[in-house]
Amino acid sequence: MFAAIQNRWFTIASVSVLFLSIILVAFTGSYYFLAAPLAYLYIILMGVNWKTAYWIFLFTIPPSIQLSFAGDTLSLTLPDQPMMWLFLALFLVMLARNPAIIPQWFWRDPLVLVVVLQFLWTIVAVIFSEMLFFSFKFLLVKSWLLVSFFIFPIWIFQEKKDFVKGFFVLLVPMLATVIVILVHHSMYNFAFHKIQRAITQLYYNHVDYSTVLSMFFPLLIVTCWPLVRKRNIFIRSALIVTILLFTAGIGFAYARAAVVAVIFAAVVGIAIRMRLANLVMPGFYALIILLMCYMVPNNKYIDFRPDFEHTYMRRNFTDHVIATFRGTDMSSMERLYRWIAAVRMSKDRPLTGYGPRSFYYFYKPYTVTSFRTYVSRNPEQSTTHNYFLYMLVEQGWPAMILYTIFMMLVVAKAQKIYHRFKDKFYKWCTMGLIMCIAAGFINNFFSELIETHKVAALFYIPLAMLVILDKKSREEQEQIKLGLDPVIK
C-alpha cells in the first residue's frame, strides 16, 4: 500500500515537472527549461543509487560547457557544476548521519593531511581577505571540487574494474571533444590565431584545453598501452588512433606549456623507474631558486624588459616559439609583468595574502611599467599565470610552502607505490597517474587551473587514486610477508 502511494506521488511529481518545463519553454522561448526533467530524474537517481549517478557525473565533465549570465559577471558550467553541488550536499548528509564514514586509513595518509592543511589555510586566507565575496566564492568552489574529486573516489575506485571504467568514462567524452575541436579547427586551416574560436564553449581557452589533453595523455601511453598491447588488433588499432588524435589535439592547441608538460611527465616517469624521482622536485625547485638569485639582486631582471613596440602576439606558432626565446612574445612578457607584481605584492601581505581571487584588484600599483605589453590592461581579469605565485600573493607564504611540500610528497609516494607493487595492472596505473599529475604541475607553473573543473578532475582524482593504491600496495606486501600468493582486486 505504502509503495503504491510512493509510486503515485512519484508519477504525479514527474508529470508536473515535465508539464511545468514545457510551459516555461512556451512562455520564455528558452529550451534550457527542458533540462529540468533530466535534472529531476538525476536527483531521484542520486537518492536510489548515488554511485551510478557519480559515473554519469564523471562522463559529463569533458563535454560540459561554460555559460555566462548577467553580462559575464556570473558563469556556470553545465551540466557538471550543479552535479557537484548535489554531491557536496550528499556528502554533508552522509557525514551528518555517520561522522566516521571516511575510513581511518584515508585520514592517516600524509597527502590527505597536506590537502586538509591547504583547505584550512584557505579558510584563514578567506577570513582575512580584502575581497571577501570573491574569496568566499572561491572557498565554495574549492569545497565542491575536493568533495567531488578527492573524497568520493575513495568509495568509487575499489577494484580493478572500477579503475578501467573510470578511464573509459573520461576517455570517450574527452575524445569526442578532441574530434569536434579538430574538425572545427580544420575549417580554419588549423590557423594559430583561430584555435580559440575552434574550441567554442567546450573549454575556457586553448590553455585549459591543452592542459586537459596533456594530463590525460600519459594515461593512454603508459597505463593503457601496456595493458592492451597483447589484445586483438582492433583494440590496439583503436588505441593507436586515439593516441594520434590526442597528439594532434595537443599540437594544434598551440600551447607551449602543454608540450613541456608532456616532456616533464616523461622525465618523472623515467626517474621513478630508476628510483631517482625524489631528486626531480628538489632539483626543479633548486633551479627556480638559482634563477631568482640571479635575477633579483641589483634588479637584474630589468635588463630583460621587452621592447613595447615589437612585443606582440605572432600569427603562427613557429614565430610564437622563436619570439619566446627572443623575449619579444607578448604572452611570455605579460607573465613576467604579473610575476614581478605578485612578488612585490607579497611583501605587504606575506602571511595571509590578499585573499583568494583578489590579485586582479590590487596588482596594478605593484607592476613595473617597463614590462608592460599590449594586453596589460587585462580586460579578461586573469591572474598571475603561475600557481606558486598565485598561492603566495592570495594566500600567503604558508599556502605556497604547503603546495611546494605537497608536490614533493606526491612524487615520492608514487615512486614507493610503483616499486612496492608486484601487480602489473596497479603498477602501470601508478605510473600513469603520477605522470598525469606531473603534467598538471608544469601546466600550472605557467597558469593557475587547479580550481577549474576539468583540470581539477584530472588533478584530484589521480591523487585520491594514489592514496587508494598506497593502501592496496601495503595489503599486497602483507600477503607476501605471510607467504600467500598476493591477490589484489
Secondary structure, DSSP 8 states (H G I E B T S, - for coil): -HHHHHHHHHHHHHHHHHHHHHHHHHHH--GGGGHHHHHHHHHHHHHH-HHHHHHHHHHHTTT-EEEEETTTTEEEEETHHHHHHHHHHHHHHHHHH-TT-S-HHHHTSHHHHHHHHHHHHHHHHHHT-SSHHHHHHHHHHHHHHHIIIIITHHHH--SHHHHHHHHHHHHHHHHHHHHHHHHHHHTTTT-GGGHHHHHTTSSSSHHHHHHHHHHHHHIIIIIIHHHHTTS-HHHHHHHHHHHHHHHHHHHHTT-HHHHHHHHHHHHHHHHHHTT-GGGHHHHHHHHHHHHHHHHSGGGGGGGG---GGG-B--SSHHHHHHHHHHT-BHHHHHHHHHHHHHHHHHTTSTTT-S-TT-HHHH-GGGS-GGG--TTTT-TT----S-HHHHHHHHHHHHHHHHHHHHHHHHHHHHHHHHHH---HHHHHHHHHHHHHHHHHHHHHHSS--TTSHHHHHHHHHHHHHHHHHHHHHHHHHHHHHTT------
